Amino acid sequence: MSDDTGPELVVEEFVDYCHTQAGLLSGRVETMRDEADDLLSEIDEEMAELRTRLEDRATGVEGVGGPSTPAGPGDLDIDALEELESDVKEKQLLVEAKQTRMQAFQDLAAAYTDLAEELQSDADDGSAALKRVVQFEADRDAPAYFEERQTLVEAAADSNAAERD
């Protein structure tokens, strides 16, 4: 009699998988942090430019109440300042979105680490560990966090679909 059940599932493999997923998520957080830092640097530069323009304009004003004159070379370009302000606000929103996304990635990485510890301490066998990981990923929509890597929940779904065909 032959055993067609396939390779034996080992709890330690699922523990390693969880640690790998957590590491990948942490690496992605670092990348997003670098991107956010770049945006913050751009915001700082643009804010400095805004301040400089406004300070230059303020020091060029000698008095109040004089007759109005047409715009000269030292006058402010209000449209350019408004465009710069709009650009700064847009970048601030991007930074906030990145920070929110980073937190979500960090939370999932921590949850994977916690799951790895739980599996190590109380999973009965590899089959039970597989079920817990698949349920964990389904509950947390893990595939949305891994664009270039198939998660176990996706592999399980693909396997179930293939069995139905």
C-alpha positions in Angstrom: 0.0 0.0 0.0 1.5 3.4 -1.0 1.1 6.7 0.8 -0.2 9.4 -1.6 -0.7 12.1 1.0 2.4 14.0 -0.1 5.3 15.3 1.9 4.9 15.4 5.7 4.0 18.8 7.0 6.4 20.0 9.8 5.5 22.7 12.3 9.0 24.2 12.1 8.6 24.9 8.4 5.5 27.1 9.2 7.4 28.8 12.0 10.2 29.6 9.5 7.6 30.8 7.0 6.1 33.2 9.6 9.5 34.5 10.4 10.3 35.0 6.7 7.0 36.9 6.2 7.7 39.1 9.2 11.2 39.8 7.9 9.9 40.7 4.4 7.3 43.1 5.9 9.9 44.7 8.1 12.1 45.2 5.1 9.2 46.8 3.2 8.7 49.1 6.2 12.3 50.3 6.0 11.8 51.0 2.3 8.7 53.0 3.0 10.5 54.8 5.8 13.2 55.9 3.4 10.6 57.1 0.9 8.8 59.1 3.7 12.2 60.6 4.8 12.8 61.7 1.2 9.4 63.3 1.0 10.0 65.0 4.3 13.3 66.4 3.0 11.5 67.7 0.0 8.9 69.3 2.2 11.6 71.0 4.3 13.3 72.3 1.2 10.0 73.7 -0.2 9.1 75.3 3.1 12.5 76.9 3.3 11.9 78.3 -0.2 8.5 79.6 0.8 10.0 81.3 3.9 12.8 82.8 1.9 10.4 84.3 -0.6 8.2 85.7 2.1 11.1 87.1 4.0 12.6 88.7 0.9 9.2 90.3 0.2 8.8 91.5 3.8 12.2 93.2 3.9 11.5 94.9 0.6 8.5 96.7 1.9 9.5 100.2 3.2 6.2 101.7 4.2 2.5 101.4 4.1 0.1 103.7 2.4 2.0 104.5 -0.7 0.4 104.4 -4.1 0.0 101.0 -5.7 2.4 100.2 -8.5 2.5 97.5 -11.1 4.3 94.3 -10.2 8.0 94.6 -10.3 10.8 92.1 -10.3 10.8 92.0 -6.5 7.1 91.4 -6.1 5.8 88.0 -5.1 4.4 85.6 -7.6 1.2 84.6 -5.7 0.4 81.8 -8.2 3.8 80.3 -7.7 3.6 80.5 -4.0 0.1 78.9 -4.0 1.4 76.1 -6.3 4.3 75.5 -3.9 2.0 75.4 -1.0 -0.3 72.9 -2.8 2.7 70.7 -3.6 3.8 70.8 0.1 0.3 69.8 1.3 0.1 67.0 -1.3 3.5 65.6 -0.1 2.3 65.9 3.6 -0.7 63.8 2.7 1.6 61.3 1.0 3.8 61.1 4.1 0.7 60.6 6.3 -0.5 57.8 4.0 2.9 56.1 4.1 3.0 56.3 7.9 -0.4 54.7 8.1 0.7 52.0 5.7 4.0 51.5 7.6 2.0 50.9 10.8 -0.2 48.3 9.1 2.9 46.5 7.8 4.5 46.7 11.3 1.4 45.3 12.9 1.2 42.4 10.5 4.9 41.6 10.9 4.4 41.6 14.7 1.4 39.3 14.3 3.4 36.9 12.1 6.1 36.8 14.8 3.4 36.1 17.5 1.9 33.4 15.3 5.4 31.8 14.9 5.8 31.7 18.7 2.3 30.2 19.1 2.9 27.5 16.5 6.2 26.6 18.1 4.7 26.2 21.5 1.3 24.7 20.9 0.8 23.4 17.3 -0.1 19.7 17.4 1.3 18.9 14.0 2.2 20.4 10.6 -1.4 20.1 9.3 -2.8 22.0 12.2 0.0 24.6 11.8 -0.9 25.0 8.1 -4.6 25.5 8.9 -3.7 28.2 11.5 -1.4 30.0 9.1 -3.9 29.9 6.3 -6.7 31.2 8.6 -4.4 33.9 10.0 -3.6 35.2 6.5 -7.2 35.1 5.4 -8.3 37.0 8.5 -5.7 39.7 7.9 -5.8 39.9 4.1 -2.1 39.1 4.0 -1.9 38.7 0.2 -2.5 42.5 -0.1 0.8 43.0 1.7 2.9 40.7 -0.6 2.7 41.9 -4.2 5.5 39.7 -5.5 5.1 36.7 -3.3 2.4 34.1 -3.0 1.1 33.6 0.5 -0.1 30.2 1.9 -3.7 31.4 1.8 -3.3 32.1 -1.9 -1.6 28.7 -2.5 -4.4 27.0 -0.6 -7.0 28.8 -2.6 -5.3 27.8 -5.9 -5.0 24.2 -4.7 -8.7 24.1 -3.8 -9.6 25.6 -7.2 -7.5 23.1 -9.0 -9.1 20.2 -7.1 -12.5 21.4 -8.2 -11.6 21.5 -11.9 
